Amino acid sequence: MQTIPILMYHSISHPVKNAPFKCLHLPPKRFALQMYLLKVLGYQGLSMRELTPYLLGQKHGKVVGITFDDGYEDNYVNAYPILKKYGFKATIFVVTSFLDKNKKGYMSWDQAREMDANGISIQSHTVDHKSMTDLTDDQLRMELVDSKKKAEKELGHPVNYMAYPTGTYNLHIAQMVKEAGYKAAFTIKYGNVDKASNIYALERVPIFHTEQTNKDFMERIRYTPIFERLGWIKS
């Protein structure tokens, strides 16, 4: 059975000293090396729209999903040129209320539209990035539906994918995601995606900034499928 790694990044920038969640800030040079390694290994980087047939088992090939959560401006400034250099497409899950609101560090809708028109698909990460298991059904519906409508209005096309903020979800929330009109949703659960994956609870491979970032990256790319076959992660 084919397995597909869906890589999860956040900020492509140099971590600020004493900043919280420093592991979410991957320096651009390290990101560039990782994209180079994917290219050398023969991977084709696709957006979510293009990956869907692979996720459903309808197509096969050496493909990888490259995703970013939140919508940081450095995704546009730093990651976007690197992705273009290696011919990779990707997906950015944006928090719609963070864009164009003078919220420091987040991209504008103009930047989002430029990327979306050039292979970097913009999708939903809800309106306000609230943990979804803490919300009422009405609040959940607002986060899902309003973010979808806002992104569709700004981008001029359907938005069919979302990522759960902080990774929190349950089967009831997944059902609400489906009812809101999304075709798939992504978690932070570790693992590669295959035909047996729940399309509304898809696994990803998180990439963090560590002392051995690139070694960790190669291990995750090479060994995650082996770990899965052995039953060590994701049955």
N, C-alpha and C positions, 0 to 999 in steps of 0.2 A: 504494500500500500504506500502510495506516495505521501511524504510528509513535507510540509512547507513551513519554513521559519518566517515568522512575522516579527521583525525586530522593533523594539519599542525604545525610542529616544525621547528626551525632553529638550533641554537647552543645549545648543552647540556653541559653547562659550567657555572662557577661562573662569573657573570658580573664584568668587570673591572671598578673601580671607575672612574666616569666622562666619560666613554666610550659612544659613540653615540649608539642609538638603544639598550639600556640596556635590554629592555623588550624582545628582541629576544634571550637572554641568560638565559636558564632555568637551575638552579643548578641540578647536577646529582641526588641528594637525592630526590628532588621533582619529577623528571622524574621517578625515581624508584617507588615512592609511587603511581604515576598515573598509571603505568603499573600494579602494584599490585592491584589497585582498579579495573582496567579493567578485570583482571583475576578473582577477587572475584565476579564481576558482571556477569561473564559468557561469556565475549566476546572472540572471536577468532580473533587474529590479523593476517591479510593476506596481502600479497604483491599485487601489482596492477594486475599482471597476474592472480592470483587466485581470485581476486575480480571481474574481468570482468563479469563473468556469473551472479553475484549478481547485478552489476550495470545495466545489461540489463534485469533484472527481470526473468532470467532463473533458478536461484537457490535462496533459502531463508535460513536464519539462523541469529544468533546473531553475526555479524561480524563487524569489525572495520578496517579502513585503517589508518596506521600510516605512515605519510610522513614527510620528512625533505627536506628543500630547501637549495641549494647552494653547499653542499658538504664539510662541515667543518670537520677537522680532529677529532674533539671531538665526532662526530657521530660514528667514529670507536673506539676511545679510551674509551668513556664514555657510549654512548647509546647502542652500539652493545652488550657488555656483559650483560647489563640489559635485552635487548630484548631476548637474548639467555636464560637467567635465567627463563623467564616466557613463553618461547616457542612461542614468537610472531615473525612474519615476518613483514617486512616493506618495504618502498620504499624511496630511496634518489634521488632527482633530482639534478644532478651535473652540474655546469658550467664547460664545458669541457676544456676551456683554463686555468682554475685555477688549474687543477690537474697536478702534476709533473712539475710545473714551478717555484718552490721555492717561491710560493706565500704564505706568512706566514698564518698559520691557516687552510689550506685546505689539504684534504687527498691526498694520492698518488693513482695512478692507481693500484698498487699492493694491497693496502688496499681495494680499490673498488672491485677488482676481488675476494679477499677473502670473502668479505661480500656477493657479488653477488652469489657466489657459495654456500652460506650457508643461503639462505632465505631472504637476504636483497637486493631487486632488485635495480639496478642502472639504472636510466633513465635520460632524457635530461632536462636541464634548460637553454638551448641555449649555444652558444659559449662564449659570453662576458657579459651576464646579462644586456643587454641594454633594456630600455623600448621600447616595440615593436611598440607602436603607434607613436614613433618618427622616425621610419625607413622607407626607401623606400622599394618597393617590392623586389628589388634585394638584399638589405641588409637583409630583412626578410628571404628570401629564403636561403641566406648564413647561417644565424643564425640557422635556422631550419634543413637544410640538412647537413651542415658541422658538427654540434654537433651530429646528429644522426649517421653519418658515422664514426666519431671519436670514439664514445662510442661503436659502434658495432665492430670496429676493435680491440679495447682494450679488450672488454668483450667476443668476439667470438660468439655473438648471436644477433638476432634482438632487436632493442630498439623501443618500440611501444608507449611510453607515454612521455608526456612532461608537464612542469608547466610553466606558463607565468611569466617571470621576473617582479617583482613589481606588478604583477596581472593585468597589462594593456593589453587589447585586444579589438577587435571588431569582427563583423561577417566576415569581409573580411579577417582578420588575422586568424580566426578560419578555414576558408575555405583553406587558404594556409597551415595551419597545417595538415589538412586532405590530401591535395595534396602532401605534403612532405612524406606521408606514415605513419603518426601516427594514432593510433586507438582511442586515447582519450587525452584530455588536461585538466589541472586543473587551476582554478583561485584562488583568495583569497576572493571571494564572500562568505559571511557567510551563512552556511546552510548545512543540510544533503543532501545526494544524494538519489534520487529515480528514478523510471522508467521514469518519465517525464523530468528528467534533460537532458540538452543538453550535449551530450557525449564529445563535444569539448569546453565546458565551465562548467565543473563540480565544484560544491561548495565544500568548506572545512570549518572546524571548527578550527580557529587559536587558539593556546595555547601560551599565553604569561607569562612572569615572572611578577607577581604583588605582592602586599602586602598580598593578599589572593589567591595565585595561585591555591591551591588545592580546595578551596571552589568554585572558578570560574570554575575550571575544572569539578567538579561534576555537577554544574548547567548547563554547556554546554552539557554534556553528557545526563543528565536527561531531560532537559527542551527544548532543541532545537526542537525535534519533536513536542512538544506541541505548541511552538511558531509558528511553521510552519502551524499547523492545524488551529490555530487562525488567520493566515494571518499576523502575526506581522513581520515575515521575510520570504522571498522566497515563493512566491505563488505556 
